[in-house]
Amino acid sequence: MSVSPGNEAQNDGEGAEASILRQPRAVWAVAFAAVIAFMGIGLVDPILPAISAELNASPSESMLLFTSYLFITGGMMFFTSFVSSRIGAKTTLLIGLVLIVAFSALAGFSGSVDQIIGFRAGWGLGNALFISTALSTIVGAASGGADKAIILYEAALGIGIATGPLLGGLLGGISWRGPFFGTAVLMAIGFIAIVILLPGGKSDAGGATTSPEPIKLSATFRALARPGICVLGIAALLYNFGFFILLAYSPFPVEAAAEKMGIENFGAMGLGYVFFGWGMCVAITSVFGAPILTKRMGRRRSLVVALTGLAVLLAVMGFLVESFVGIIVCVIAAGLILGVLNTVFTESAMEATDLPRPVASGTYSGVRFIGGAVAPIVAGAVSESISTGAPYFFGAASVLLSVVVIAIGWKALRRVDGHIDESPVDEAYALTGGDA
């Protein structure tokens, strides 16, 4: 993919060999805000048991904090490109940040789990406007090509997911309300950074001064008719189900295993350290592991190998769910696989079609977050009705189904490995109905 004209990246004379660290200030401003936004995903992990205990809620009810957040995030992703193409990327990002600040602060003032669930939904709306637009902004404005931009974006995701639980643990050790107020303050700082550093006006994702073509409201829905996006979306939905089984459910068996071992005061801080280790693994393999694997195997085979490894690990967690050391080692090790998958899935979604980046990003992200929204509901139900290890087995099965989807759609994903020569059928599709 070429970078958008008119941005600072064009002036560096970079190409594929440019350093990932040599980026315009606007890219770093968005990346910084993205780190904070992604902190919100894992921020509540260490305080889920505390919320459950202090607000007299069951684990199933507490995990709905993820469901409301992810369901609204995923649903609204389908409309973000429509909005950003009309009011500009910068305005869309800022509105998203304002919503996150407001609803995270309101969650901190909540007096019941139901209120937090509702405010997390509003938080998810802000997150949808921000995350999808941030991805297309970074890809459009970064130097060194789309691959390096996506790695930078996934690094922000990894760092955010890593530091979120740590911050949640530190502030959660004071009060379960602390992480919510902390996020509000940090996102306000991100807001200021984008106001100052990101070019203004009604610009495209890369900050170009030319006004982009307004994207139709139906564009992201019609994009699902593209075989590549459809296959990746379904595969990512199934993968995200396993991802959020691990993220949303694991704090409960980890804390239970700690209590069984007689470990006192493990609590929010202990969970914060566990998921900090997990998130650091996500960040490391997002930046270093994914490029090495895709260079040797290509994106499609990398997805199959990593998804298979994740399915095996989730199944092992189902058997080790009552082992304190075993479950923690598995949670942290899973981060190594998840980092690869996050980057490769995102790269593949950007390369699977010739759709505008905001459309491809919004469609793919919207579908995959729905899988994450369903996971906590299933985890709570099956853990209470079957066994504490059952959610991990369900997650493993879902991830294996993702492998099956990729295998079935193998030819539709040729483009993600650089095979852009279209068959007559593909050419006919593009000419007759593929234009979003």
TIDRENZA-585528 format. One record per residue (C-alpha): residue in three letters; residue number from 1; x, z, y. Coordinates in nm, 3 decimals, always signed. Last residue first. Layout:
("ala", NUM, (X, Z, Y))
...
//
This chain:
("ala", 436, (-1.794, -0.198, -0.054))
("asp", 435, (-1.707, -0.548, -0.171))
("gly", 434, (-1.745, -0.568, -0.548))
("gly", 433, (-2.058, -0.773, -0.571))
("thr", 432, (-2.008, -1.144, -0.608))
("leu", 431, (-1.649, -1.224, -0.510))
("ala", 430, (-1.487, -0.910, -0.650))
("tyr", 429, (-1.683, -0.937, -0.972))
("ala", 428, (-1.593, -1.305, -1.013))
("glu", 427, (-1.226, -1.219, -0.965))
("asp", 426, (-1.251, -0.941, -1.222))
("val", 425, (-1.413, -1.177, -1.474))
("pro", 424, (-1.150, -1.444, -1.407))
("ser", 423, (-0.880, -1.184, -1.481))
("glu", 422, (-0.699, -1.021, -1.194))
("asp", 421, (-0.324, -0.996, -1.153))
("ile", 420, (-0.281, -0.654, -0.998))
("his", 419, (-0.086, -0.496, -1.282))
("gly", 418, (+0.097, -0.226, -1.087))
("asp", 417, (+0.033, +0.063, -1.323))
("val", 416, (-0.281, +0.170, -1.135))
("arg", 415, (-0.402, -0.192, -1.149))
("arg", 414, (-0.441, -0.191, -1.526))
("leu", 413, (-0.703, +0.084, -1.500))
("ala", 412, (-1.002, -0.128, -1.606))
("lys", 411, (-0.802, -0.228, -1.912))
("trp", 410, (-0.773, +0.134, -2.032))
("gly", 409, (-1.138, +0.221, -1.966))
("ile", 408, (-1.209, +0.331, -2.324))
("ala", 407, (-0.873, +0.509, -2.347))
("ile", 406, (-0.926, +0.676, -2.010))
("val", 405, (-1.270, +0.800, -2.118))
("val", 404, (-1.128, +0.931, -2.449))
("val", 403, (-0.856, +1.123, -2.266))
("ser", 402, (-1.120, +1.280, -2.041))
("leu", 401, (-1.312, +1.378, -2.354))
("leu", 400, (-1.001, +1.572, -2.459))
("val", 399, (-1.017, +1.757, -2.127))
("ser", 398, (-1.380, +1.852, -2.191))
("ala", 397, (-1.300, +1.980, -2.541))
("ala", 396, (-1.016, +2.195, -2.408))
("gly", 395, (-1.241, +2.340, -2.139))
("phe", 394, (-1.508, +2.428, -2.396))
("phe", 393, (-1.238, +2.596, -2.605))
("tyr", 392, (-1.122, +2.786, -2.298))
("pro", 391, (-1.475, +2.904, -2.223))
("ala", 390, (-1.509, +3.035, -2.584))
("gly", 389, (-1.224, +3.289, -2.567))
("thr", 388, (-1.434, +3.573, -2.429))
("ser", 387, (-1.697, +3.517, -2.696))
("ile", 386, (-2.035, +3.354, -2.760))
("ser", 385, (-2.320, +3.463, -2.528))
("glu", 384, (-2.133, +3.635, -2.244))
("ser", 383, (-1.829, +3.406, -2.244))
("val", 382, (-2.055, +3.103, -2.296))
("ala", 381, (-2.270, +3.171, -1.989))
("gly", 380, (-1.995, +3.271, -1.747))
("ala", 379, (-1.771, +2.982, -1.841))
("val", 378, (-2.057, +2.731, -1.821))
("ile", 377, (-2.151, +2.835, -1.468))
("pro", 376, (-1.785, +2.854, -1.364))
("ala", 375, (-1.719, +2.497, -1.491))
("val", 374, (-2.014, +2.318, -1.324))
("ala", 373, (-1.863, +2.319, -0.974))
("gly", 372, (-1.525, +2.198, -1.098))
("gly", 371, (-1.684, +1.899, -1.265))
("ile", 370, (-1.869, +1.821, -0.941))
("phe", 369, (-1.533, +1.826, -0.766))
("arg", 368, (-1.425, +1.519, -0.964))
("val", 367, (-1.711, +1.298, -0.849))
("gly", 366, (-1.676, +1.368, -0.479))
("ser", 365, (-1.299, +1.340, -0.489))
("tyr", 364, (-1.307, +0.990, -0.641))
("thr", 363, (-1.572, +0.864, -0.401))
("gly", 362, (-1.425, +1.023, -0.089))
("ser", 361, (-1.068, +0.913, -0.161))
("ala", 360, (-1.163, +0.555, -0.250))
("val", 359, (-1.382, +0.527, +0.060))
("pro", 358, (-1.129, +0.689, +0.293))
("arg", 357, (-0.853, +0.467, +0.150))
("pro", 356, (-1.033, +0.139, +0.209))
("leu", 355, (-1.109, -0.029, -0.126))
("asp", 354, (-0.844, -0.250, -0.286))
("thr", 353, (-0.893, -0.078, -0.619))
("ala", 352, (-0.718, +0.153, -0.867))
("glu", 351, (-0.426, +0.230, -0.634))
("met", 350, (-0.564, +0.525, -0.437))
("ala", 349, (-0.744, +0.665, -0.742))
("ser", 348, (-0.427, +0.628, -0.951))
("glu", 347, (-0.217, +0.816, -0.700))
("thr", 346, (-0.474, +1.098, -0.696))
("phe", 345, (-0.491, +1.118, -1.077))
("val", 344, (-0.111, +1.110, -1.103))
("thr", 343, (-0.063, +1.385, -0.845))
("asn", 342, (-0.324, +1.624, -0.983))
("leu", 341, (-0.222, +1.557, -1.342))
("val", 340, (+0.145, +1.634, -1.288))
("gly", 339, (+0.069, +1.958, -1.106))
("leu", 338, (-0.184, +2.054, -1.372))
("ile", 337, (+0.075, +2.030, -1.648))
("leu", 336, (+0.324, +2.267, -1.488))
("gly", 335, (+0.042, +2.495, -1.372))
("ala", 334, (-0.068, +2.540, -1.733))
("ala", 333, (+0.258, +2.726, -1.794))
("ile", 332, (+0.146, +3.000, -1.552))
("val", 331, (-0.191, +3.047, -1.722))
("cys", 330, (-0.035, +3.027, -2.070))
("val", 329, (+0.228, +3.290, -1.992))
("ile", 328, (-0.042, +3.519, -1.849))
("ile", 327, (-0.268, +3.475, -2.155))
("gly", 326, (+0.013, +3.549, -2.399))
("val", 325, (+0.154, +3.853, -2.218))
("phe", 324, (-0.182, +4.031, -2.197))
("ser", 323, (-0.308, +3.913, -2.536))
("glu", 322, (-0.688, +3.926, -2.551))
("val", 321, (-0.737, +3.556, -2.465))
("leu", 320, (-0.466, +3.443, -2.707))
("phe", 319, (-0.695, +3.232, -2.932))
("gly", 318, (-0.884, +3.064, -2.648))
("met", 317, (-0.556, +3.031, -2.460))
("val", 316, (-0.423, +2.817, -2.745))
("ala", 315, (-0.721, +2.582, -2.700))
("leu", 314, (-0.645, +2.558, -2.328))
("leu", 313, (-0.282, +2.472, -2.409))
("val", 312, (-0.382, +2.197, -2.652))
("ala", 311, (-0.620, +2.043, -2.399))
("leu", 310, (-0.352, +2.059, -2.129))
("gly", 309, (-0.101, +1.877, -2.349))
("thr", 308, (-0.354, +1.605, -2.426))
("leu", 307, (-0.427, +1.567, -2.056))
("ala", 306, (-0.055, +1.539, -1.977))
("val", 305, (+0.008, +1.270, -2.241))
("val", 304, (-0.301, +1.066, -2.155))
("leu", 303, (-0.242, +1.085, -1.780))
("ser", 302, (+0.123, +0.987, -1.817))
("arg", 301, (+0.019, +0.692, -2.034))
("arg", 300, (-0.205, +0.561, -1.756))
("arg", 299, (+0.041, +0.631, -1.475))
("gly", 298, (+0.346, +0.456, -1.616))
("met", 297, (+0.572, +0.603, -1.882))
("arg", 296, (+0.922, +0.639, -1.740))
("lys", 295, (+0.851, +0.615, -1.368))
("thr", 294, (+0.523, +0.800, -1.416))
("leu", 293, (+0.700, +1.096, -1.578))
("ile", 292, (+0.974, +1.127, -1.318))
("pro", 291, (+0.732, +1.087, -1.025))
("ala", 290, (+0.494, +1.351, -1.172))
("gly", 289, (+0.759, +1.616, -1.239))
("phe", 288, (+0.923, +1.641, -0.898))
("val", 287, (+0.657, +1.680, -0.629))
("ser", 286, (+0.342, +1.770, -0.823))
("thr", 285, (+0.561, +1.933, -1.090))
("ile", 284, (+0.695, +2.187, -0.843))
("ala", 283, (+0.367, +2.251, -0.659))
("val", 282, (+0.164, +2.318, -0.975))
("cys", 281, (+0.439, +2.547, -1.106))
("met", 280, (+0.428, +2.735, -0.776))
("gly", 279, (+0.052, +2.765, -0.817))
("trp", 278, (+0.080, +2.931, -1.159))
("gly", 277, (+0.344, +3.173, -1.038))
("phe", 276, (+0.122, +3.261, -0.742))
("phe", 275, (-0.165, +3.289, -0.988))
("val", 274, (+0.009, +3.566, -1.178))
("tyr", 273, (+0.137, +3.735, -0.862))
("gly", 272, (-0.210, +3.747, -0.708))
("leu", 271, (-0.360, +3.878, -1.030))
("gly", 270, (-0.122, +4.173, -1.011))
("met", 269, (-0.203, +4.224, -0.643))
("ala", 268, (-0.577, +4.213, -0.699))
("gly", 267, (-0.582, +4.472, -0.975))
("phe", 266, (-0.286, +4.580, -1.191))
("asn", 265, (-0.323, +4.939, -1.069))
("glu", 264, (-0.276, +5.086, -1.416))
("ile", 263, (-0.152, +4.896, -1.719))
("gly", 262, (-0.304, +5.058, -2.028))
("met", 261, (-0.256, +4.747, -2.241))
("lys", 260, (-0.633, +4.713, -2.277))
("glu", 259, (-0.664, +4.739, -1.899))
("ala", 258, (-0.415, +4.454, -1.856))
("ala", 257, (-0.604, +4.245, -2.114))
("ala", 256, (-0.927, +4.298, -1.919))
("glu", 255, (-0.750, +4.195, -1.597))
("val", 254, (-0.627, +3.874, -1.759))
("pro", 253, (-0.966, +3.812, -1.925))
("phe", 252, (-1.142, +3.834, -1.584))
("pro", 251, (-0.888, +3.651, -1.369))
("ser", 250, (-0.898, +3.352, -1.611))
("tyr", 249, (-1.254, +3.236, -1.535))
("ala", 248, (-1.222, +3.062, -1.201))
("leu", 247, (-0.883, +2.895, -1.239))
("leu", 246, (-0.876, +2.812, -1.610))
("ile", 245, (-1.236, +2.699, -1.634))
("phe", 244, (-1.164, +2.534, -1.300))
("phe", 243, (-0.900, +2.301, -1.442))
("gly", 242, (-1.098, +2.233, -1.763))
("phe", 241, (-1.398, +2.112, -1.562))
("asn", 240, (-1.157, +1.933, -1.331))
("tyr", 239, (-1.040, +1.722, -1.624))
("leu", 238, (-1.395, +1.618, -1.712))
("leu", 237, (-1.464, +1.520, -1.352))
("ala", 236, (-1.123, +1.349, -1.333))
("ala", 235, (-1.207, +1.129, -1.633))
("ile", 234, (-1.547, +1.043, -1.485))
("gly", 233, (-1.395, +0.956, -1.147))
("leu", 232, (-1.104, +0.765, -1.299))
("val", 231, (-1.335, +0.545, -1.506))
("cys", 230, (-1.573, +0.481, -1.216))
("ile", 229, (-1.293, +0.415, -0.969))
("gly", 228, (-1.134, +0.156, -1.198))
("pro", 227, (-1.463, -0.006, -1.300))
("arg", 226, (-1.581, -0.056, -0.940))
("ala", 225, (-1.951, +0.026, -0.948))
("leu", 224, (-1.866, +0.377, -0.828))
("ala", 223, (-1.758, +0.214, -0.501))
("arg", 222, (-2.125, +0.141, -0.435))
("phe", 221, (-2.180, +0.514, -0.388))
("thr", 220, (-1.884, +0.543, -0.152))
("ala", 219, (-1.998, +0.245, +0.053))
("ser", 218, (-2.367, +0.337, +0.079))
("leu", 217, (-2.333, +0.505, +0.419))
("lys", 216, (-2.153, +0.198, +0.547))
("ile", 215, (-1.801, +0.231, +0.682))
("pro", 214, (-1.753, +0.154, +1.050))
("glu", 213, (-1.471, -0.100, +1.096))
("pro", 212, (-1.175, +0.082, +1.240))
("ser", 211, (-1.106, +0.112, +1.613))
("thr", 210, (-0.749, +0.016, +1.698))
("thr", 209, (-0.534, +0.304, +1.822))
("ala", 208, (-0.381, +0.372, +1.485))
("gly", 207, (-0.377, +0.738, +1.383))
("gly", 206, (-0.321, +0.670, +1.016))
("ala", 205, (-0.672, +0.737, +0.903))
("asp", 204, (-0.819, +0.515, +1.169))
("ser", 203, (-0.865, +0.602, +1.528))
("lys", 202, (-1.148, +0.707, +1.756))
("gly", 201, (-0.936, +0.903, +1.998))
("gly", 200, (-0.663, +1.155, +1.945))
("pro", 199, (-0.315, +1.141, +1.793))
("leu", 198, (-0.247, +1.448, +1.575))
("leu", 197, (+0.003, +1.700, +1.715))
("ile", 196, (-0.177, +1.925, +1.964))
("val", 195, (-0.533, +1.936, +1.831))
("ile", 194, (-0.399, +1.927, +1.474))
("ala", 193, (-0.177, +2.231, +1.529))
("ile", 192, (-0.456, +2.423, +1.708))
("phe", 191, (-0.694, +2.369, +1.416))
("gly", 190, (-0.427, +2.478, +1.169))
("ile", 189, (-0.389, +2.804, +1.363))
("ala", 188, (-0.767, +2.854, +1.342))
("met", 187, (-0.735, +2.785, +0.970))
("leu", 186, (-0.488, +3.071, +0.943))
("val", 185, (-0.717, +3.317, +1.124))
("ala", 184, (-1.024, +3.227, +0.918))
("thr", 183, (-0.823, +3.245, +0.597))
("gly", 182, (-0.709, +3.598, +0.676))
("phe", 181, (-1.068, +3.705, +0.746))
("phe", 180, (-1.173, +3.585, +0.402))
("pro", 179, (-0.870, +3.735, +0.231))
("gly", 178, (-0.936, +4.077, +0.390))
("arg", 177, (-1.298, +4.123, +0.278))
("trp", 176, (-1.193, +4.235, -0.072))
("ser", 175, (-1.018, +4.522, +0.102))
("ile", 174, (-0.662, +4.650, +0.133))
("gly", 173, (-0.535, +4.520, -0.201))
("gly", 172, (-0.738, +4.208, -0.130))
("leu", 171, (-0.509, +4.134, +0.163))
("leu", 170, (-0.202, +4.120, -0.059))
("gly", 169, (-0.379, +3.974, -0.362))
("gly", 168, (-0.562, +3.707, -0.165))
("leu", 167, (-0.238, +3.620, +0.011))
("leu", 166, (-0.073, +3.577, -0.327))
("pro", 165, (-0.378, +3.393, -0.465))
("gly", 164, (-0.371, +3.147, -0.174))
("thr", 163, (+0.008, +3.108, -0.173))
("ala", 162, (+0.018, +2.908, -0.493))
("ile", 161, (-0.297, +2.699, -0.434))
("gly", 160, (-0.175, +2.617, -0.085))
("ile", 159, (+0.174, +2.531, -0.205))
("gly", 158, (+0.032, +2.309, -0.478))
("leu", 157, (-0.216, +2.133, -0.251))
("ala", 156, (+0.051, +2.077, +0.015))
("ala", 155, (+0.274, +1.936, -0.259))
("glu", 154, (-0.020, +1.715, -0.362))
("tyr", 153, (-0.037, +1.576, -0.008))
("leu", 152, (+0.339, +1.518, +0.003))
("ile", 151, (+0.324, +1.346, -0.338))
("ile", 150, (+0.039, +1.134, -0.203))
("ala", 149, (+0.246, +1.032, +0.098))
("lys", 148, (+0.546, +0.950, -0.121))
("asp", 147, (+0.334, +0.720, -0.338))
("ala", 146, (+0.159, +0.563, -0.037))
("gly", 145, (+0.475, +0.433, +0.127))
("gly", 144, (+0.789, +0.582, +0.279))
("ser", 143, (+0.647, +0.702, +0.609))
("ala", 142, (+0.321, +0.892, +0.635))
("ala", 141, (+0.037, +0.790, +0.868))
("gly", 140, (-0.211, +0.616, +0.639))
("val", 139, (-0.152, +0.825, +0.327))
("ile", 138, (-0.157, +1.145, +0.535))
("thr", 137, (-0.480, +1.049, +0.710))
("ser", 136, (-0.649, +0.930, +0.388))
("leu", 135, (-0.573, +1.264, +0.223))
("ala", 134, (-0.668, +1.469, +0.530))
("thr", 133, (-1.003, +1.289, +0.558))
("ser", 132, (-1.097, +1.382, +0.203))
("ile", 131, (-0.983, +1.741, +0.248))
("phe", 130, (-1.129, +1.812, +0.595))
("leu", 129, (-1.488, +1.691, +0.580))
("ala", 128, (-1.526, +1.826, +0.227))
("asn", 127, (-1.366, +2.159, +0.322))
("gly", 126, (-1.607, +2.208, +0.607))
("leu", 125, (-1.900, +2.157, +0.371))
("gly", 124, (-1.735, +2.384, +0.114))
("trp", 123, (-1.714, +2.666, +0.368))
("gly", 122, (-2.089, +2.628, +0.417))
("ala", 121, (-2.130, +2.669, +0.041))
("arg", 120, (-1.891, +2.968, +0.051))
("phe", 119, (-2.130, +3.120, +0.305))
("gly", 118, (-2.415, +3.102, +0.056))
("ile", 117, (-2.212, +3.248, -0.231))
("ile", 116, (-2.089, +3.524, +0.001))
("gln", 115, (-2.448, +3.609, +0.092))
("asp", 114, (-2.553, +3.619, -0.271))
("val", 113, (-2.258, +3.846, -0.353))
("ser", 112, (-2.383, +4.102, -0.105))
("gly", 111, (-2.291, +4.264, +0.226))
("ser", 110, (-2.114, +3.973, +0.391))
("phe", 109, (-1.883, +4.021, +0.690))
("gly", 108, (-1.589, +3.853, +0.518))
("ala", 107, (-1.811, +3.565, +0.412))
("leu", 106, (-1.902, +3.517, +0.781))
("ala", 105, (-1.532, +3.483, +0.864))
("ser", 104, (-1.487, +3.221, +0.590))
("phe", 103, (-1.798, +3.045, +0.722))
("ala", 102, (-1.681, +3.015, +1.081))
("val", 101, (-1.318, +2.923, +1.014))
("ile", 100, (-1.416, +2.668, +0.748))
("leu", 99, (-1.676, +2.512, +0.977))
("val", 98, (-1.426, +2.483, +1.263))
("leu", 97, (-1.172, +2.325, +1.028))
("gly", 96, (-1.417, +2.059, +0.912))
("ile", 95, (-1.511, +1.978, +1.270))
("leu", 94, (-1.141, +1.943, +1.352))
("leu", 93, (-1.072, +1.709, +1.062))
("thr", 92, (-1.368, +1.488, +1.152))
("thr", 91, (-1.260, +1.475, +1.515))
("lys", 90, (-0.908, +1.372, +1.415))
("ala", 89, (-1.023, +1.107, +1.167))
("gly", 88, (-1.251, +0.930, +1.410))
("ile", 87, (-1.618, +0.969, +1.506))
("arg", 86, (-1.758, +0.663, +1.333))
("ser", 85, (-1.515, +0.594, +1.048))
("ser", 84, (-1.488, +0.971, +0.992))
("val", 83, (-1.861, +1.012, +0.926))
("phe", 82, (-1.909, +0.728, +0.677))
("ser", 81, (-1.579, +0.823, +0.509))
("thr", 80, (-1.702, +1.182, +0.475))
("phe", 79, (-2.035, +1.094, +0.314))
("phe", 78, (-1.950, +1.089, -0.057))
("met", 77, (-1.729, +1.395, -0.013))
("met", 76, (-2.043, +1.590, +0.081))
("gly", 75, (-2.151, +1.627, -0.280))
("gly", 74, (-1.809, +1.738, -0.402))
("thr", 73, (-1.755, +2.002, -0.134))
("ile", 72, (-2.114, +2.125, -0.168))
("phe", 71, (-2.072, +2.168, -0.544))
("leu", 70, (-1.721, +2.307, -0.509))
("tyr", 69, (-1.808, +2.594, -0.275))
("ser", 68, (-2.138, +2.681, -0.444))
("thr", 67, (-1.971, +2.680, -0.786))
("phe", 66, (-1.654, +2.865, -0.690))
("leu", 65, (-1.837, +3.163, -0.542))
("leu", 64, (-2.061, +3.129, -0.848))
("met", 63, (-1.776, +3.300, -1.034))
("ser", 62, (-1.896, +3.634, -0.895))
("glu", 61, (-2.242, +3.589, -1.049))
("ser", 60, (-2.098, +3.516, -1.393))
("pro", 59, (-1.858, +3.812, -1.363))
("ser", 58, (-2.163, +4.035, -1.303))
("ala", 57, (-2.230, +4.172, -0.956))
("asn", 56, (-2.244, +4.533, -0.839))
("leu", 55, (-2.094, +4.456, -0.497))
("glu", 54, (-1.784, +4.670, -0.545))
("ala", 53, (-1.720, +4.581, -0.910))
("ser", 52, (-1.784, +4.205, -0.900))
("ile", 51, (-1.610, +4.171, -0.567))
("ala", 50, (-1.309, +4.357, -0.710))
("pro", 49, (-1.309, +4.140, -1.025))
("leu", 48, (-1.321, +3.824, -0.809))
("ile", 47, (-1.055, +3.952, -0.568))
("pro", 46, (-0.748, +3.793, -0.726))
("asp", 45, (-0.918, +3.452, -0.761))
("val", 44, (-1.077, +3.444, -0.414))
("leu", 43, (-0.780, +3.277, -0.244))
("gly", 42, (-0.739, +3.013, -0.512))
("ile", 41, (-0.951, +2.744, -0.349))
("gly", 40, (-0.914, +2.874, +0.008))
("met", 39, (-0.539, +2.827, -0.008))
("phe", 38, (-0.619, +2.458, -0.035))
("ala", 37, (-0.738, +2.460, +0.326))
("ile", 36, (-0.426, +2.647, +0.437))
("val", 35, (-0.195, +2.393, +0.275))
("ala", 34, (-0.410, +2.112, +0.416))
("ala", 33, (-0.365, +2.252, +0.768))
("phe", 32, (+0.010, +2.232, +0.721))
("ala", 31, (-0.016, +1.881, +0.576))
("val", 30, (-0.227, +1.768, +0.873))
("ala", 29, (+0.031, +1.898, +1.121))
("trp", 28, (+0.318, +1.763, +0.912))
("val", 27, (+0.164, +1.416, +0.911))
("ala", 26, (+0.106, +1.424, +1.287))
("arg", 25, (+0.469, +1.518, +1.343))
("pro", 24, (+0.579, +1.191, +1.184))
("gln", 23, (+0.756, +1.217, +0.849))
("arg", 22, (+1.114, +1.225, +0.730))
("leu", 21, (+1.080, +1.479, +0.447))
("ile", 20, (+0.973, +1.221, +0.186))
("ser", 19, (+1.299, +1.043, +0.252))
("ala", 18, (+1.270, +0.669, +0.294))
("glu", 17, (+1.368, +0.454, -0.005))
("ala", 16, (+1.032, +0.282, -0.050))
("gly", 15, (+1.053, +0.161, +0.299))
("glu", 14, (+1.164, +0.308, +0.624))
("gly", 13, (+1.250, +0.130, +0.940))
("asp", 12, (+1.161, +0.449, +1.123))
("asn", 11, (+0.936, +0.286, +1.378))
("gln", 10, (+0.649, +0.205, +1.146))
("ala", 9, (+0.610, +0.566, +1.048))
("glu", 8, (+0.521, +0.653, +1.405))
("asn", 7, (+0.184, +0.492, +1.383))
("gly", 6, (+0.066, +0.161, +1.525))
("pro", 5, (+0.004, -0.025, +1.207))
("ser", 4, (-0.131, +0.161, +0.906))
("val", 3, (+0.108, +0.201, +0.616))
("ser", 2, (+0.119, -0.066, +0.351))
("met", 1, (+0.000, +0.000, +0.000))
//
